[in-house]
Amino acid sequence: MKSFAKALAIAGALAVSTALSPAFAAKTDITVGAQLEPPNLDPTSGAAGAIDQVTYSNIFEGLTRFGPDGSINPGLAESWTVSDDGKVYTFNLRKGVKFHDGSDFDAEDVKFSLERIGAEGSTNAQKALYADIDSVEVVDPHTVKVMLSKPNGNMLFNLAWGDAAMVAPETADSNATNPVGTGAFVFKDWVQGDRIELERNPDYWGEPAKLEKVTFKYISDPNAAFAAVMAEDVDSFMPFPAPENLPQFDADPRFRVIAGSTEGETILSTNNKMPPLDNLKVRQAIAHAIDRQAIIDGAMFGYGTPIGTHFAPHHPAYVDLTGQSNHDPEKAKALLAEAGFPDGFTTTLKLPPPSYARRGGEIVASQLRNVGIETEISNLEWAQWLEQVFKGKDFGLTIVSHTEPLDIGIYARPDYYFQYDNADFNKIIEDLNNSTDPEERNKLMKAAQQKIADDYVNGYLFQLANTGVVNAKLRGVWENAPTQAADMTAVYWED
């Protein structure tokens, strides 16, 4: 009996030991699946959303930051005040913040970061958002004044973008390959074509990350993405590139399917300076040739919200203008004839890698063919698309999701890749930027939506849904996407 009791005690001790062993503890690492690999890791010098997906909040931080609900929250600035004339923003910086190389973050870094955006030779993709910054004054190490040339009601919003991340003079030039920020994770390794690895920052100024390691795994092929999730080699894939697989994941208790909203206006971008696309009636004909719901059903398996202008439907100022460009092939043919193209014409359709573009492109090409417009399809890799379409403006049509938040202001940039230039629209955006009154701003945002819909600047297709799949035990993943980020700072595994 004594031997049995002794054996039982030993077994109990082993059971407790096993339960407390690392093998049975909650996971502290995560593998995040992604389809598009970033061209570099400096959010202040590149246009690709894949950069922010890795770096936003994880590695780099700004004075303000987006919350998961789209709200603007304190970042490296713990508070701020705005002068009565709306032209001076005084930011009170957090104390004890260090960059990943151990150097202190202070007001001099803010001055450097903001001045660098507008400097000659700057490659910041959103440089225009910060053009109203006239000067930056260091008051003391933890206080900085940002002086504007005119009021800008969007400034706190703009400063939350990854493009306004705070960087240090000593490391700014090497951030593309060796990013050094102030965030909750430190860059560890980049195996190009495969993965990017981050580790928890032990000296983070704020709430420490619960995860010890984050690996972004790049899988461009939808079939391979499906296999990786099913094998549980990938813990989260947002957005998932093959929405037709989501019902299968939803039926599997190991996974949780997410279908949130994004800021991604998916559009048939049109080169407004390339004949015959420079003709309003031609652009109007293209808009009426498009069947949005057929594209959503065929390319996105029903996930997506039809849009008739460049604005997110979940925004309070949204105007539903889909009826202005309803699917009407006969009207499209008549408009082409009025424009001098009764037999149609041929143009290019250059498509980046995402499945919404490749699949949607085939459907759009078929719909345009039905009214006499032929398209020469080119499937481009992301770097090629950025070079040829975004930078080179060498395209007729393309399909892309603009996932930057509240970005209708891009239509006020004549040199932007779709090359729209309208003085009336520019005045609307100027008034919007100068206004801080919520009611007036909503009125101007509605006017801006109407103007670009009236000019049929682009073919407006649908608002991209944030559809993806995560491990059922994973918590803290953003369901909605107010910005292009896979923020891992509050993600954890449930025991």
PADREN-933376 format. One record per residue (C-alpha): residue number from 1; residue in one letter; x, y, z. Coordinates in steps of 0.5 Angstrom, whole numbers. Layout:
+-----+---------+-------+-------+-------+
| num | residuo |    xx |    yy |    zz |
+-----+---------+-------+-------+-------+
| NUM |       A |     X |     Y |     Z |
...
+-----+---------+-------+-------+-------+
// end
This chain:
+-----+---------+-------+-------+-------+
| num | residuo |    xx |    yy |    zz |
+-----+---------+-------+-------+-------+
|   1 |       M |     0 |     0 |     0 |
|   2 |       K |     6 |     5 |     2 |
|   3 |       S |     9 |     3 |    -5 |
|   4 |       F |     3 |     5 |    -9 |
|   5 |       A |     2 |    11 |    -5 |
|   6 |       K |     9 |    13 |    -7 |
|   7 |       A |     8 |    12 |   -14 |
|   8 |       L |     2 |    16 |   -14 |
|   9 |       A |     5 |    22 |   -11 |
|  10 |       I |    11 |    21 |   -16 |
|  11 |       A |     6 |    21 |   -22 |
|  12 |       G |     2 |    27 |   -19 |
|  13 |       A |     9 |    31 |   -19 |
|  14 |       L |    10 |    29 |   -26 |
|  15 |       A |     3 |    31 |   -28 |
|  16 |       V |     4 |    38 |   -25 |
|  17 |       S |    11 |    38 |   -28 |
|  18 |       T |     9 |    36 |   -35 |
|  19 |       A |     3 |    41 |   -34 |
|  20 |       L |     8 |    47 |   -33 |
|  21 |       S |    13 |    45 |   -38 |
|  22 |       P |    14 |    49 |   -44 |
|  23 |       A |    11 |    44 |   -49 |
|  24 |       F |     4 |    45 |   -45 |
|  25 |       A |     4 |    53 |   -45 |
|  26 |       A |     1 |    58 |   -49 |
|  27 |       K |     4 |    59 |   -56 |
|  28 |       T |     9 |    66 |   -56 |
|  29 |       D |    10 |    66 |   -63 |
|  30 |       I |     6 |    67 |   -69 |
|  31 |       T |     6 |    66 |   -77 |
|  32 |       V |     3 |    71 |   -81 |
|  33 |       G |     1 |    69 |   -88 |
|  34 |       A |     1 |    75 |   -93 |
|  35 |       Q |     1 |    75 |  -101 |
|  36 |       L |     5 |    81 |  -103 |
|  37 |       E |    12 |    82 |  -100 |
|  38 |       P |    14 |    89 |   -99 |
|  39 |       P |    19 |    92 |  -104 |
|  40 |       N |    23 |    95 |   -98 |
|  41 |       L |    21 |    96 |   -90 |
|  42 |       D |    21 |   104 |   -90 |
|  43 |       P |    14 |   106 |   -90 |
|  44 |       T |    17 |   113 |   -91 |
|  45 |       S |    20 |   112 |   -98 |
|  46 |       G |    15 |   107 |  -101 |
|  47 |       A |     8 |   107 |  -104 |
|  48 |       A |     7 |    99 |  -103 |
|  49 |       G |     2 |    97 |   -97 |
|  50 |       A |     5 |    91 |   -96 |
|  51 |       I |    11 |    95 |   -92 |
|  52 |       D |     6 |    98 |   -87 |
|  53 |       Q |     3 |    91 |   -86 |
|  54 |       V |     9 |    89 |   -83 |
|  55 |       T |    12 |    95 |   -80 |
|  56 |       Y |     6 |    99 |   -78 |
|  57 |       S |     6 |   100 |   -70 |
|  58 |       N |    10 |    93 |   -70 |
|  59 |       I |    17 |    97 |   -72 |
|  60 |       F |    15 |   104 |   -73 |
|  61 |       E |    11 |   109 |   -69 |
|  62 |       G |     8 |   116 |   -71 |
|  63 |       L |     6 |   122 |   -67 |
|  64 |       T |    -1 |   119 |   -67 |
|  65 |       R |    -4 |   112 |   -69 |
|  66 |       F |   -10 |   109 |   -72 |
|  67 |       G |   -14 |   104 |   -67 |
|  68 |       P |   -17 |    98 |   -69 |
|  69 |       D |   -24 |   102 |   -70 |
|  70 |       G |   -21 |   107 |   -74 |
|  71 |       S |   -20 |   112 |   -69 |
|  72 |       I |   -14 |   117 |   -68 |
|  73 |       N |   -10 |   116 |   -62 |
|  74 |       P |    -4 |   118 |   -58 |
|  75 |       G |     2 |   115 |   -61 |
|  76 |       L |     9 |   118 |   -59 |
|  77 |       A |     6 |   124 |   -57 |
|  78 |       E |     2 |   123 |   -51 |
|  79 |       S |    -2 |   129 |   -52 |
|  80 |       W |    -3 |   135 |   -56 |
|  81 |       T |    -6 |   142 |   -57 |
|  82 |       V |    -8 |   146 |   -63 |
|  83 |       S |    -8 |   154 |   -63 |
|  84 |       D |   -14 |   158 |   -64 |
|  85 |       D |   -13 |   159 |   -72 |
|  86 |       G |   -11 |   152 |   -73 |
|  87 |       K |    -4 |   153 |   -75 |
|  88 |       V |     0 |   151 |   -69 |
|  89 |       Y |     0 |   144 |   -66 |
|  90 |       T |     4 |   143 |   -60 |
|  91 |       F |     6 |   136 |   -59 |
|  92 |       N |     8 |   133 |   -52 |
|  93 |       L |    12 |   127 |   -53 |
|  94 |       R |    13 |   121 |   -48 |
|  95 |       K |    19 |   120 |   -44 |
|  96 |       G |    23 |   114 |   -44 |
|  97 |       V |    22 |   112 |   -51 |
|  98 |       K |    28 |   109 |   -54 |
|  99 |       F |    30 |   107 |   -61 |
| 100 |       H |    31 |    99 |   -62 |
| 101 |       D |    39 |   101 |   -63 |
| 102 |       G |    38 |   104 |   -56 |
| 103 |       S |    38 |   111 |   -57 |
| 104 |       D |    33 |   116 |   -54 |
| 105 |       F |    27 |   119 |   -58 |
| 106 |       D |    26 |   126 |   -57 |
| 107 |       A |    24 |   132 |   -61 |
| 108 |       E |    30 |   133 |   -65 |
| 109 |       D |    28 |   126 |   -68 |
| 110 |       V |    21 |   129 |   -69 |
| 111 |       K |    24 |   135 |   -73 |
| 112 |       F |    28 |   131 |   -77 |
| 113 |       S |    22 |   126 |   -79 |
| 114 |       L |    17 |   131 |   -81 |
| 115 |       E |    22 |   136 |   -85 |
| 116 |       R |    25 |   129 |   -88 |
| 117 |       I |    18 |   128 |   -91 |
| 118 |       G |    18 |   135 |   -95 |
| 119 |       A |    25 |   135 |   -97 |
| 120 |       E |    28 |   136 |  -104 |
| 121 |       G |    29 |   129 |  -106 |
| 122 |       S |    24 |   126 |  -102 |
| 123 |       T |    21 |   119 |  -104 |
| 124 |       N |    15 |   119 |   -99 |
| 125 |       A |     9 |   117 |  -103 |
| 126 |       Q |     4 |   121 |   -99 |
| 127 |       K |     9 |   127 |   -99 |
| 128 |       A |     3 |   132 |  -101 |
| 129 |       L |    -1 |   130 |   -94 |
| 130 |       Y |     4 |   134 |   -91 |
| 131 |       A |     5 |   140 |   -95 |
| 132 |       D |     2 |   145 |   -91 |
| 133 |       I |     8 |   144 |   -85 |
| 134 |       D |    11 |   150 |   -86 |
| 135 |       S |    16 |   149 |   -80 |
| 136 |       V |    18 |   145 |   -74 |
| 137 |       E |    20 |   148 |   -68 |
| 138 |       V |    24 |   144 |   -62 |
| 139 |       V |    21 |   147 |   -55 |
| 140 |       D |    25 |   142 |   -51 |
| 141 |       P |    27 |   135 |   -51 |
| 142 |       H |    20 |   133 |   -50 |
| 143 |       T |    16 |   138 |   -53 |
| 144 |       V |    15 |   140 |   -61 |
| 145 |       K |    11 |   145 |   -65 |
| 146 |       V |     9 |   144 |   -72 |
| 147 |       M |     7 |   150 |   -75 |
| 148 |       L |     3 |   150 |   -82 |
| 149 |       S |     2 |   155 |   -87 |
| 150 |       K |    -5 |   154 |   -87 |
| 151 |       P |   -10 |   150 |   -83 |
| 152 |       N |   -11 |   143 |   -84 |
| 153 |       G |   -17 |   139 |   -81 |
| 154 |       N |   -13 |   133 |   -83 |
| 155 |       M |    -7 |   134 |   -80 |
| 156 |       L |    -8 |   129 |   -74 |
| 157 |       F |   -11 |   124 |   -78 |
| 158 |       N |    -5 |   125 |   -83 |
| 159 |       L |     0 |   124 |   -78 |
| 160 |       A |    -3 |   117 |   -76 |
| 161 |       W |    -1 |   114 |   -83 |
| 162 |       G |     5 |   110 |   -83 |
| 163 |       D |     9 |   115 |   -88 |
| 164 |       A |     9 |   120 |   -82 |
| 165 |       A |    13 |   115 |   -78 |
| 166 |       M |    18 |   117 |   -73 |
| 167 |       V |    25 |   115 |   -75 |
| 168 |       A |    32 |   117 |   -73 |
| 169 |       P |    38 |   121 |   -77 |
| 170 |       E |    43 |   116 |   -76 |
| 171 |       T |    39 |   110 |   -78 |
| 172 |       A |    34 |   113 |   -83 |
| 173 |       D |    38 |   111 |   -89 |
| 174 |       S |    38 |   104 |   -88 |
| 175 |       N |    31 |   103 |   -86 |
| 176 |       A |    29 |   100 |   -92 |
| 177 |       T |    33 |    94 |   -91 |
| 178 |       N |    35 |    94 |   -83 |
| 179 |       P |    29 |    98 |   -80 |
| 180 |       V |    30 |   101 |   -73 |
| 181 |       G |    24 |   104 |   -70 |
| 182 |       T |    21 |   105 |   -63 |
| 183 |       G |    15 |   100 |   -64 |
| 184 |       A |    14 |    94 |   -60 |
| 185 |       F |    18 |    89 |   -64 |
| 186 |       V |    25 |    89 |   -67 |
| 187 |       F |    27 |    87 |   -74 |
| 188 |       K |    31 |    81 |   -74 |
| 189 |       D |    31 |    78 |   -81 |
| 190 |       W |    29 |    78 |   -88 |
| 191 |       V |    30 |    72 |   -92 |
| 192 |       Q |    27 |    75 |   -99 |
| 193 |       G |    22 |    71 |  -103 |
| 194 |       D |    20 |    67 |   -96 |
| 195 |       R |    19 |    71 |   -90 |
| 196 |       I |    21 |    77 |   -85 |
| 197 |       E |    22 |    76 |   -78 |
| 198 |       L |    21 |    80 |   -72 |
| 199 |       E |    22 |    79 |   -64 |
| 200 |       R |    19 |    83 |   -58 |
| 201 |       N |    22 |    89 |   -56 |
| 202 |       P |    25 |    88 |   -49 |
| 203 |       D |    26 |    95 |   -48 |
| 204 |       Y |    19 |    98 |   -51 |
| 205 |       W |    16 |   104 |   -47 |
| 206 |       G |     9 |   102 |   -47 |
| 207 |       E |     5 |    95 |   -46 |
| 208 |       P |    10 |    90 |   -48 |
| 209 |       A |     8 |    85 |   -54 |
| 210 |       K |     5 |    78 |   -51 |
| 211 |       L |     8 |    75 |   -57 |
| 212 |       E |    16 |    74 |   -57 |
| 213 |       K |    16 |    73 |   -64 |
| 214 |       V |    13 |    74 |   -71 |
| 215 |       T |    14 |    71 |   -78 |
| 216 |       F |    11 |    74 |   -84 |
| 217 |       K |    11 |    68 |   -89 |
| 218 |       Y |    10 |    70 |   -96 |
| 219 |       I |     6 |    65 |  -100 |
| 220 |       S |     3 |    68 |  -107 |
| 221 |       D |     0 |    62 |  -110 |
| 222 |       P |    -8 |    61 |  -107 |
| 223 |       N |    -7 |    54 |  -107 |
| 224 |       A |    -1 |    54 |  -103 |
| 225 |       A |    -4 |    59 |   -98 |
| 226 |       F |   -10 |    54 |   -97 |
| 227 |       A |    -5 |    48 |   -96 |
| 228 |       A |    -1 |    52 |   -91 |
| 229 |       V |    -7 |    54 |   -87 |
| 230 |       M |   -10 |    47 |   -87 |
| 231 |       A |    -3 |    44 |   -84 |
| 232 |       E |    -3 |    50 |   -79 |
| 233 |       D |     4 |    52 |   -82 |
| 234 |       V |     0 |    59 |   -82 |
| 235 |       D |    -4 |    62 |   -76 |
| 236 |       S |    -7 |    68 |   -79 |
| 237 |       F |    -8 |    70 |   -86 |
| 238 |       M |   -11 |    77 |   -87 |
| 239 |       P |   -14 |    78 |   -92 |
| 240 |       F |   -14 |    71 |   -95 |
| 241 |       P |   -13 |    71 |  -103 |
| 242 |       A |   -18 |    65 |  -104 |
| 243 |       P |   -25 |    67 |  -102 |
| 244 |       E |   -28 |    61 |  -104 |
| 245 |       N |   -24 |    57 |   -99 |
| 246 |       L |   -27 |    61 |   -93 |
| 247 |       P |   -33 |    57 |   -92 |
| 248 |       Q |   -29 |    51 |   -92 |
| 249 |       F |   -25 |    54 |   -86 |
| 250 |       D |   -31 |    56 |   -83 |
| 251 |       A |   -34 |    49 |   -82 |
| 252 |       D |   -27 |    47 |   -79 |
| 253 |       P |   -27 |    48 |   -71 |
| 254 |       R |   -19 |    50 |   -72 |
| 255 |       F |   -21 |    56 |   -75 |
| 256 |       R |   -24 |    63 |   -75 |
| 257 |       V |   -27 |    66 |   -81 |
| 258 |       I |   -26 |    74 |   -81 |
| 259 |       A |   -30 |    78 |   -85 |
| 260 |       G |   -29 |    86 |   -83 |
| 261 |       S |   -29 |    92 |   -87 |
| 262 |       T |   -23 |    96 |   -90 |
| 263 |       E |   -21 |   102 |   -93 |
| 264 |       G |   -20 |    99 |  -100 |
| 265 |       E |   -24 |   102 |  -105 |
| 266 |       T |   -23 |    97 |  -111 |
| 267 |       I |   -23 |   101 |  -118 |
| 268 |       L |   -22 |   100 |  -125 |
| 269 |       S |   -16 |   106 |  -125 |
| 270 |       T |   -16 |   110 |  -132 |
| 271 |       N |   -11 |   114 |  -135 |
| 272 |       N |   -14 |   120 |  -136 |
| 273 |       K |    -9 |   123 |  -141 |
| 274 |       M |    -9 |   117 |  -145 |
| 275 |       P |   -13 |   118 |  -152 |
| 276 |       P |   -19 |   116 |  -152 |
| 277 |       L |   -19 |   115 |  -145 |
| 278 |       D |   -19 |   123 |  -144 |
| 279 |       N |   -26 |   123 |  -147 |
| 280 |       L |   -31 |   124 |  -142 |
| 281 |       K |   -36 |   120 |  -146 |
| 282 |       V |   -31 |   114 |  -147 |
| 283 |       R |   -30 |   114 |  -139 |
| 284 |       Q |   -38 |   114 |  -138 |
| 285 |       A |   -39 |   108 |  -143 |
| 286 |       I |   -34 |   104 |  -139 |
| 287 |       A |   -37 |   105 |  -133 |
| 288 |       H |   -44 |   103 |  -136 |
| 289 |       A |   -41 |    97 |  -139 |
| 290 |       I |   -39 |    94 |  -132 |
| 291 |       D |   -43 |    90 |  -128 |
| 292 |       R |   -40 |    91 |  -121 |
| 293 |       Q |   -44 |    85 |  -117 |
| 294 |       A |   -42 |    80 |  -123 |
| 295 |       I |   -35 |    82 |  -121 |
| 296 |       I |   -36 |    81 |  -114 |
| 297 |       D |   -39 |    75 |  -114 |
| 298 |       G |   -34 |    72 |  -120 |
| 299 |       A |   -28 |    75 |  -117 |
| 300 |       M |   -29 |    75 |  -109 |
| 301 |       F |   -35 |    70 |  -108 |
| 302 |       G |   -40 |    75 |  -106 |
| 303 |       Y |   -35 |    79 |  -101 |
| 304 |       G |   -35 |    86 |  -102 |
| 305 |       T |   -40 |    92 |  -103 |
| 306 |       P |   -41 |    96 |  -109 |
| 307 |       I |   -39 |   103 |  -110 |
| 308 |       G |   -40 |   109 |  -114 |
| 309 |       T |   -35 |   113 |  -112 |
| 310 |       H |   -28 |   113 |  -108 |
| 311 |       F |   -30 |   113 |  -101 |
| 312 |       A |   -31 |   108 |   -96 |
| 313 |       P |   -39 |   106 |   -95 |
| 314 |       H |   -38 |   105 |   -87 |
| 315 |       H |   -36 |   113 |   -87 |
| 316 |       P |   -41 |   117 |   -84 |
| 317 |       A |   -40 |   122 |   -90 |
| 318 |       Y |   -41 |   117 |   -96 |
| 319 |       V |   -46 |   118 |  -101 |
| 320 |       D |   -49 |   112 |  -105 |
| 321 |       L |   -47 |   114 |  -113 |
| 322 |       T |   -48 |   107 |  -116 |
| 323 |       G |   -54 |   109 |  -119 |
| 324 |       Q |   -50 |   114 |  -123 |
| 325 |       S |   -46 |   109 |  -127 |
| 326 |       N |   -51 |   103 |  -127 |
| 327 |       H |   -50 |    97 |  -131 |
| 328 |       D |   -53 |    99 |  -138 |
| 329 |       P |   -49 |    96 |  -144 |
| 330 |       E |   -53 |    99 |  -149 |
| 331 |       K |   -52 |   106 |  -146 |
| 332 |       A |   -45 |   104 |  -146 |
| 333 |       K |   -45 |   103 |  -154 |
| 334 |       A |   -49 |   109 |  -155 |
| 335 |       L |   -44 |   113 |  -151 |
| 336 |       L |   -38 |   110 |  -155 |
| 337 |       A |   -42 |   112 |  -162 |
| 338 |       E |   -43 |   119 |  -159 |
| 339 |       A |   -35 |   120 |  -157 |
| 340 |       G |   -33 |   118 |  -164 |
| 341 |       F |   -32 |   110 |  -163 |
| 342 |       P |   -38 |   106 |  -166 |
| 343 |       D |   -34 |   100 |  -167 |
| 344 |       G |   -30 |   101 |  -160 |
| 345 |       F |   -23 |   101 |  -159 |
| 346 |       T |   -17 |    97 |  -156 |
| 347 |       T |   -13 |    99 |  -150 |
| 348 |       T |    -9 |    96 |  -144 |
| 349 |       L |   -11 |    93 |  -138 |
| 350 |       K |    -5 |    92 |  -133 |
| 351 |       L |    -6 |    87 |  -127 |
| 352 |       P |    -2 |    87 |  -121 |
| 353 |       P |    -2 |    80 |  -117 |
| 354 |       P |    -8 |    80 |  -112 |
| 355 |       S |   -13 |    75 |  -114 |
| 356 |       Y |   -18 |    81 |  -114 |
| 357 |       A |   -14 |    84 |  -120 |
| 358 |       R |   -13 |    78 |  -124 |
| 359 |       R |   -20 |    75 |  -123 |
| 360 |       G |   -23 |    81 |  -123 |
| 361 |       G |   -19 |    83 |  -129 |
| 362 |       E |   -22 |    77 |  -133 |
| 363 |       I |   -29 |    79 |  -132 |
| 364 |       V |   -28 |    87 |  -133 |
| 365 |       A |   -25 |    85 |  -140 |
| 366 |       S |   -31 |    81 |  -142 |
| 367 |       Q |   -36 |    86 |  -140 |
| 368 |       L |   -32 |    91 |  -144 |
| 369 |       R |   -31 |    87 |  -150 |
| 370 |       N |   -39 |    86 |  -150 |
| 371 |       V |   -39 |    94 |  -152 |
| 372 |       G |   -34 |    94 |  -157 |
| 373 |       I |   -28 |    95 |  -152 |
| 374 |       E |   -22 |    90 |  -153 |
| 375 |       T |   -17 |    90 |  -148 |
| 376 |       E |    -9 |    87 |  -148 |
| 377 |       I |    -8 |    84 |  -141 |
| 378 |       S |    -2 |    84 |  -138 |
| 379 |       N |     0 |    80 |  -131 |
| 380 |       L |     5 |    84 |  -128 |
| 381 |       E |     9 |    83 |  -121 |
| 382 |       W |     8 |    88 |  -116 |
| 383 |       A |    15 |    91 |  -117 |
| 384 |       Q |    13 |    92 |  -125 |
| 385 |       W |     6 |    95 |  -123 |
| 386 |       L |     9 |   100 |  -119 |
| 387 |       E |    15 |   102 |  -124 |
| 388 |       Q |    10 |   101 |  -130 |
| 389 |       V |     3 |   104 |  -128 |
| 390 |       F |     4 |   108 |  -121 |
| 391 |       K |    11 |   111 |  -123 |
| 392 |       G |    11 |   111 |  -131 |
| 393 |       K |     4 |   112 |  -132 |
| 394 |       D |     5 |   107 |  -138 |
| 395 |       F |    -2 |   104 |  -138 |
| 396 |       G |    -9 |   105 |  -140 |
| 397 |       L |   -13 |   101 |  -135 |
| 398 |       T |   -11 |    97 |  -129 |
| 399 |       I |   -15 |    94 |  -123 |
| 400 |       V |   -12 |    96 |  -116 |
| 401 |       S |   -15 |    97 |  -109 |
| 402 |       H |   -13 |   104 |  -105 |
| 403 |       T |   -13 |   102 |   -98 |
| 404 |       E |   -10 |   108 |   -95 |
| 405 |       P |   -16 |   111 |   -91 |
| 406 |       L |   -20 |   117 |   -93 |
| 407 |       D |   -16 |   118 |   -99 |
| 408 |       I |   -20 |   122 |  -104 |
| 409 |       G |   -15 |   128 |  -104 |
| 410 |       I |   -11 |   124 |  -108 |
| 411 |       Y |   -15 |   126 |  -114 |
| 412 |       A |   -13 |   133 |  -113 |
| 413 |       R |    -6 |   131 |  -115 |
| 414 |       P |    -5 |   132 |  -122 |
| 415 |       D |     1 |   128 |  -123 |
| 416 |       Y |    -2 |   122 |  -119 |
| 417 |       Y |    -2 |   116 |  -124 |
| 418 |       F |    -9 |   116 |  -126 |
| 419 |       Q |    -7 |   124 |  -128 |
| 420 |       Y |   -14 |   127 |  -126 |
| 421 |       D |   -14 |   135 |  -126 |
| 422 |       N |   -20 |   139 |  -125 |
| 423 |       A |   -20 |   146 |  -121 |
| 424 |       D |   -26 |   145 |  -118 |
| 425 |       F |   -25 |   139 |  -115 |
| 426 |       N |   -18 |   142 |  -113 |
| 427 |       K |   -22 |   147 |  -109 |
| 428 |       I |   -26 |   143 |  -106 |
| 429 |       I |   -21 |   139 |  -103 |
| 430 |       E |   -17 |   146 |  -101 |
| 431 |       D |   -23 |   148 |   -97 |
| 432 |       L |   -24 |   141 |   -94 |
| 433 |       N |   -17 |   141 |   -91 |
| 434 |       N |   -18 |   148 |   -89 |
| 435 |       S |   -24 |   147 |   -85 |
| 436 |       T |   -24 |   144 |   -78 |
| 437 |       D |   -32 |   144 |   -77 |
| 438 |       P |   -35 |   137 |   -78 |
| 439 |       E |   -41 |   139 |   -81 |
| 440 |       E |   -38 |   143 |   -86 |
| 441 |       R |   -32 |   137 |   -87 |
| 442 |       N |   -38 |   132 |   -89 |
| 443 |       K |   -41 |   137 |   -94 |
| 444 |       L |   -35 |   138 |   -97 |
| 445 |       M |   -33 |   130 |   -97 |
| 446 |       K |   -40 |   129 |  -100 |
| 447 |       A |   -39 |   134 |  -106 |
| 448 |       A |   -32 |   131 |  -107 |
| 449 |       Q |   -35 |   124 |  -108 |
| 450 |       Q |   -40 |   127 |  -113 |
| 451 |       K |   -35 |   131 |  -117 |
| 452 |       I |   -31 |   125 |  -119 |
| 453 |       A |   -37 |   121 |  -120 |
| 454 |       D |   -39 |   126 |  -125 |
| 455 |       D |   -33 |   126 |  -129 |
| 456 |       Y |   -32 |   119 |  -129 |
| 457 |       V |   -25 |   119 |  -127 |
| 458 |       N |   -25 |   112 |  -126 |
| 459 |       G |   -29 |   105 |  -126 |
| 460 |       Y |   -31 |   105 |  -119 |
| 461 |       L |   -32 |    97 |  -117 |
| 462 |       F |   -33 |    95 |  -110 |
| 463 |       Q |   -30 |    96 |  -103 |
| 464 |       L |   -25 |    91 |  -101 |
| 465 |       A |   -28 |    86 |   -95 |
| 466 |       N |   -23 |    84 |   -90 |
| 467 |       T |   -24 |    77 |   -91 |
| 468 |       G |   -19 |    72 |   -88 |
| 469 |       V |   -18 |    66 |   -83 |
| 470 |       V |   -14 |    66 |   -76 |
| 471 |       N |   -13 |    60 |   -72 |
| 472 |       A |   -19 |    59 |   -67 |
| 473 |       K |   -15 |    60 |   -61 |
| 474 |       L |   -12 |    67 |   -63 |
| 475 |       R |   -14 |    73 |   -60 |
| 476 |       G |   -13 |    81 |   -61 |
| 477 |       V |   -13 |    80 |   -69 |
| 478 |       W |   -16 |    87 |   -72 |
| 479 |       E |   -22 |    85 |   -75 |
| 480 |       N |   -23 |    91 |   -79 |
| 481 |       A |   -17 |    95 |   -83 |
| 482 |       P |   -17 |   102 |   -82 |
| 483 |       T |   -10 |   102 |   -85 |
| 484 |       Q |    -6 |    97 |   -88 |
| 485 |       A |    -3 |    94 |   -82 |
| 486 |       A |    -2 |    87 |   -79 |
| 487 |       D |    -2 |    90 |   -72 |
| 488 |       M |     1 |    85 |   -67 |
| 489 |       T |     2 |    89 |   -61 |
| 490 |       A |    -4 |    86 |   -58 |
| 491 |       V |    -5 |    79 |   -61 |
| 492 |       Y |    -4 |    73 |   -56 |
| 493 |       W |    -6 |    66 |   -56 |
| 494 |       E |   -12 |    63 |   -51 |
| 495 |       D |   -10 |    58 |   -47 |
+-----+---------+-------+-------+-------+
// end
